């Protein structure tokens, strides 16, 4: 199954990064989580379209938990240098998501 793994940041969450997956585009996912419960909007740092996105996300989470700090075991937020997250994404087969090619106002029917 194809989907995206992504890394979001938020200026309200100093040095925390959300690493997750979506079957929509990362921009649609970003729009879904920018709710009234979040003081500032999320920013897409980078994303990749991959096969077996759930397995890849789990692997990334395991590695980030070892080399960084997972803030809550039930949430996808990690305190770690963004460069390290990027290096993990570099190791994963897939196609980089180019945020400049997609309309930032995408909507989802899901």
C-alpha positions as CSV (number, residue, x, y, z in Angstrom):
1,X,0.0,0.0,0.0
2,X,1.2,3.5,-0.9
3,X,1.1,6.4,1.4
4,X,3.2,9.3,2.8
5,X,5.4,9.5,5.8
6,X,5.9,13.1,6.9
7,X,7.6,15.3,9.4
8,X,5.8,18.3,10.8
9,X,7.0,21.1,13.1
10,X,5.1,23.7,15.0
11,X,6.6,26.9,16.5
12,X,4.4,26.4,19.6
13,X,6.2,23.1,20.3
14,X,9.8,24.0,20.6
15,X,12.2,21.3,19.1
16,X,9.4,18.8,18.8
17,X,8.6,17.1,15.5
18,X,5.5,15.0,14.6
19,X,6.4,12.1,12.4
20,X,3.5,10.2,11.0
21,X,1.8,8.8,7.9
22,X,-1.2,9.6,5.8
23,X,-2.9,8.1,2.7
24,X,-3.8,11.7,1.7
25,X,-1.2,14.2,0.7
26,X,0.9,15.7,3.5
27,X,-0.9,19.1,2.9
28,X,-4.3,17.5,3.5
29,X,-3.0,15.9,6.7
30,X,-1.5,19.2,7.9
31,X,-4.9,20.9,7.3
32,X,-6.6,18.1,9.3
33,X,-4.4,18.6,12.4
34,X,-4.4,22.4,12.4
35,X,-7.4,22.6,14.7
36,X,-8.5,25.0,17.4
37,X,-6.6,22.9,19.9
38,X,-3.3,23.9,18.3
39,X,-2.2,27.5,19.0
40,X,-0.1,27.9,15.8
41,X,-0.3,26.0,12.4
42,X,2.0,23.1,11.6
43,X,4.7,23.3,9.0
44,X,5.6,20.5,6.6
45,X,9.3,19.9,7.0
46,X,9.5,17.1,4.5
47,X,7.6,13.9,3.3
48,X,8.1,10.9,1.1
49,X,5.6,8.8,-0.8
50,X,6.4,5.2,0.1
51,X,5.2,1.6,-0.1
52,X,4.3,-0.1,3.2
53,X,4.0,3.3,4.9
54,X,2.8,1.8,8.2
55,X,5.9,-0.4,8.6
56,X,8.2,2.4,7.6
57,X,6.6,4.7,10.2
58,X,6.9,2.1,12.9
59,X,10.6,1.6,12.1
60,X,11.2,5.4,12.2
61,X,9.4,5.7,15.5
62,X,11.6,2.9,17.0
63,X,14.8,4.6,15.9
64,X,13.7,8.1,17.0
65,X,12.8,6.7,20.4
66,X,16.3,5.3,20.8
67,X,18.2,8.4,19.6
68,X,15.7,11.0,20.7
69,X,12.9,11.4,23.2
70,X,9.3,10.3,22.4
71,X,7.3,12.7,24.5
72,X,4.3,10.4,24.9
73,X,4.2,6.7,23.8
74,X,0.7,7.3,22.4
75,X,1.7,10.3,20.3
76,X,4.0,10.8,17.3
77,X,6.0,13.7,18.8
78,X,9.8,13.4,19.2
79,X,12.4,15.7,20.7
80,X,15.4,15.3,18.4
81,X,17.4,17.3,16.0
82,X,15.5,17.7,12.7
83,X,18.7,16.7,10.7
84,X,18.5,13.2,12.3
85,X,14.9,12.8,11.2
86,X,15.9,13.9,7.7
87,X,18.7,11.3,7.6
88,X,16.3,8.5,8.4
89,X,14.0,9.7,5.6
90,X,17.0,9.6,3.3
91,X,17.5,5.9,4.0
92,X,13.9,5.0,3.1
93,X,13.0,4.2,-0.5
94,X,10.4,6.4,-2.0
95,X,9.6,9.6,-3.8
96,X,10.2,12.9,-2.0
97,X,7.1,15.1,-1.8
98,X,7.6,18.4,-3.4
99,X,5.5,20.9,-1.5
100,X,5.8,23.5,-4.2
101,X,4.1,21.3,-6.8
102,X,0.9,20.9,-4.8
103,X,-1.8,23.4,-4.1
104,X,-1.6,24.2,-0.3
105,X,-5.4,24.5,-0.2
106,X,-6.1,20.9,-1.0
107,X,-9.3,19.4,0.4
108,X,-10.0,15.8,1.2
109,X,-13.2,13.9,0.7
110,X,-12.2,11.4,3.4
